[in-house]
């Protein structure tokens, strides 16, 4: 796509050098739309010239003179008279009257780059944030949503005829390439949370309003938590046997006897809310990273027109918005009576479920 983007930018600039009188109808393309600084500078320079007072034969000399006023010496050296003449060549600009469509192509490419950059920012934020900073990190997703709205508005400034030509439906459904691995995992917090809930099930009422089984990276721990939630909703007794019996009714991995036994042995009362918040925050940061990954892969897909790209990107951000609300809910829950961080389990060996995740 980079090669075609360059060609579209050159064709648009060439069209304006051929027909500078059309510049006034192309103001919906800001200079920052261009991928190269010399192209952006030339576009801005062309718009600074009043071509209504210049005869056609004098256009090349006028543009050349205007280029000398560009502050950046490197750009001035790039925009030589021969380079400007080459842009107006028919091999570079096939049809000057197609300028609006070339402009739409340039704007579409710029929006793809902007979405890719936004996705990378999300990933950087997710990987650099501390777990207790998750709520603040998720604010980046709100800013990305605002950025998507701006990009959508920028696209709507293009002529309707151009948008109709470029906003075509992909022939095949576009899906993001899955990540190879989670960015963030805290198996210890997951295990401590489930063990504490199994040891003292009454704590479930403190966490079930905001902690979900999807927040667990370990499938067996997620299965145990899901089973406990179901039993709690039915006001049924909760112990390793009833949990195992209920878990078999749910699809997916089943908790092994060893995992259940280790959870029963490791349980501590009164710690579930603290460690569950760590589980949620870690999962939220990981989903922020996943959303950034999806935005990047969508942006790199040339089959997605702007309207579909913005729509797909917005959908990728929806789980992060839900996480933001759940973390706020969790922080509004009553705090632990003891302000001190709960002591870690006294076990000296890692549980079986942690070994499984390390393989």
N, C-alpha and C positions, 0 to 999 in steps of 0.2 A: 504493500500500500504506500510505502514511503516514496517509491519511484513514481507512481502515478500521481501522488500528491504534488511532488515537485513539478511534474509535467503540467498539472492543472494550474498551479500557481504561475508558471511561465506563460501558459496560454492566456491566462487572464491579464497578466501584465502586457503581453504582446498585443492583445485586443485593445487595451486602452491606449497603447502607443499608436495603433492604427486609427482608432476612433476616440480621441480624447474627449469629444463632445458627449460621450456616453458616461463619463465619470460621475456626473451629478446624479445619475440614476443608480449608482452602485455604492452609495454611502452606507448601505446596510452591512457592508463588509469592513470592519475596523482593521487597522494595520496589524494588531496583535493576532489576527486570524492566520497570518502567514507563518509557516514553519521556519523560515530563514530570516535572519535580521536584515539582510540586504534587500530581500523582497518586501519586507515590511517598510523599510526606509524608502524604497522607491515608490511604493503605493502611497505613503504619506506625502512624499514630495510631489507626486502627480496631482494629488488633491489640493496642493497649495498653489497651483498654477491656474490662472484664469485663461483658459484656452479660447474663450470667446473673442479675445482680442489678438489671437495669434493665427496667422495664415498657415495652412497645412504644410507648405514646404519648410516653414520655420520651426516646426514642432521638434524635430531631432535636436537642433542647436539649443532650443529653449530648455528642453529637458536636461541636456548635457550641462548647461550652465547652472540649472537648479540643483543638480547633483553635487556641484562643487560647494554648496552651502551646507551639506550634511556634515555634522560634527565629527562623526566617527571616521578616522582616516582609512581604516581597513575597508569599510563599506564604500568609501569614495573610490578606493583603488579597484574594488570589485566591479562597480558600475561604470565601466569604461564605455566610450562611444561604440566600440565594436560589440561589446556585450549587449548594449541596448539595441543595437541594430539586429543582433541575432534573435533577440526576443520577438521582434516584429517579423521575423522570417516565417514563411508559410509552413515550414516543417515544425516550427515550435507552436505557432498559433494557427491551426487549420482553418478556422473561420471566425474572424473578429466579431461577427454578429451573434455568435454563440456565447458571448461574454457572460450573460446572466447565469447560464448553466455552468460554465467554468467556475463562476463565483460560488454557486451552490455547492459544487464539488469541493472547493477550497474550504468553505465553511463547515461542511460535513466532516472533512478530515480533521479540522481544528477541534470540533466537538468530540470526536473519537479520542484525540490526544488528551483533551481536558478530562474526560472520564477516566482514561487510563491513569493520568496523574493523580486524580482524586482517589482511585483505588490503591495506588501505591502509598499515598498519605495515610489511608486507613490502616494498611498493613504495618507501616512504620509506627504509627501510634499504638496499635495493639501490642506490638512486640517490645516496645520501649516502656510501656506503662507498668507500674507496680500493681499488684492485685488489688490493694486497697484504694487505688486510683481509678478503678474501672469506670465508675460513674462519670468522672471528668473526661476520661478517654472516649466514652461513648458520645460526648458532645461533638466530637469530630464527625460522627455520622449525621448529626443534625446539620452541621455546616455543609456536608456533602449533599444532603437533600436540598438545601438552599441553592447550592451550586448547580445542581441538576435543573432546578426551576429556572435559573438564569440562562442556562444553555438552551433550554426549551424555548424561552422567550426570544433568545437571539436567533434561533432557527425560524421562529414565526415572523421575524422581520424580513425574511427572504420573500421574494415575489411568490404568490400562490402557484403560478405556473411552474416555477422551479421546484417548489416543494412537491408538487404533484408528480413531477418527473422522477424525483429522487427518492421519495418516500414509498418505495415499493415493498410489497410483502415478500419475505424470504421464501424460497421454494421449499426449504426444509426447516424444521424447528431448530433453533440455535440453543444449545445448552452449554454451560460453562464447563471447562475441563476440570475434573475433580482435583482437589489438592492431594498430594501424595501422603501427607501426614498432618495431624493437628499441630498447631503452632504452640499451644499451651495446654498442659495437663498437670493436675495435682492429685495423683492417686492417693497420697496419704490423707489429704483432706476428705476425699470421697469415702475412703475406708473408715475414717474416724467418725464421719457423719452418720453413715449407715450403722456402724457398731453402736454408737451412742443412742440412736433411735430404737434399735433392737433391744438395747439394755433398758431404756426408759421410754416406751412408746408414747407416753403422754406428751412428749416433746414434739410429736408430729404436728400438733395444732399450731406450734410456733413457726413452722417452716413450710407446710403444705400450701399456704397461700401464695408462695413465690418461688419455691424450689420445685423443679420438674425433673422427671427421670432423664429427659434429654440433656440435662446439665452434666450428667455423669459420662465420663469417657469410657469407663470400664463397663462392659455389657452386663456382667453378673451383678455388679453393685447397683446398676440401674434397674435390673430385674427385681432385686430385693427391695429397693425403695418403692418401685411401682406396686409390688405386692403388699407392702406395708400400708401404702396410701389407700389401696382398695379395701383392705381389711379395716382400716380406721374409719373409712366412710360408712362401712356396714356395722360399726361398733362391735367388731369381732375381736376375740383375743388375738394378741400378736406374740408369737414366739417362733423359734427356728422351724418348728414342724409346720405350724399353720402358714408361715411365710412360704416354705418350700411347696406346700400343697397348693397355695394360691398362685404361686409363680408358674406352675405347670399349665395353668389355664391361659396364660398369656403367650403370644408368639415370641420367638426370639430365643436367645441363650438362656439357659437355666442355671441357677446358682448351684455349685457343687457342694457336697457335704463338707468338704474341707474348708471352703470359703465360709459357709454358714457357721461352722465350728469356730473358726478363727474370729469371726465377727462377734460371736457370743462371748468369747474369752476376752476380747479387747474392749468391750463396751465400757463407757464411762458416763455417768449421769451428768446432766446439765451442760454439756458441751456442744450439743447438736446445732444450736442456732449460730454459734460462732463459726464452726467449721463449715456449716452449710452456706454461710455467706461467702466463704472463700471458694467453695465449689461453684456457686453462682457467678461470682466475679470472674473466676478463671474461665468458665464456659462463655461468659459474655465477651471477654477479650478475645477468646478464640473465634467466636462467631463474628466479631468485628474484623478479624484477620480474614475469615472466610468470605465476608462480604467484599472486602478489598480485592481479594483474589478473583471473585466473580466479576467485579467491575472491570478489572484489567483484562480478563479473558473475553468478556463481551466487547470491550472497546477495540480489541485486536481483531475482531471478526468482521471482515469487510462486507459480509452479507447483510449486516444489520444497518438499516437506514437510521437516521437520527431519532425519529419518533419511537421506533422499536428499541433502540439503544437506551434512551432515557427511561422508557417503561421498564425494561429488563433491569436496569440499574436500580430503579426505585423499588422494585420487588425484592431485589437482593438486600436492600437495607431494612426491609420490614422486620425481620427477626431481631435486628439490633435495636430498633425502636421499642419492640416489646421487652427486650432485656432492660432497657433504660427504665421502663415503668416498674419492672419487677424488682430491680435493685432499689429504686426509691421506696417501694413497698416494704422491702426487707429492712431498710434503714429506719422506717417508721415503727417497726415492731419494737416492743419493749426490750431494752438492753438487758444483758446478763446482770444478775445481782452483783456479781463480783466483777469489777472493772479489769482485773488482771487477766492476762492471756491464759487460757486453760493449759494445764501441764500436759506434755505429750504422754502417750501410753508408755508403760514401763517395759513393754516387751522388747527384748534385745534382738529379735530376728524379724526380717521383713515378712509380711503375710504372703500367702500363695498368690493372691490376686495381683500383688505388686510385682512379683517375679514374672507373672504371665505378661504384663504390659512391657516389661523390660526386654523380653525375648525378641 
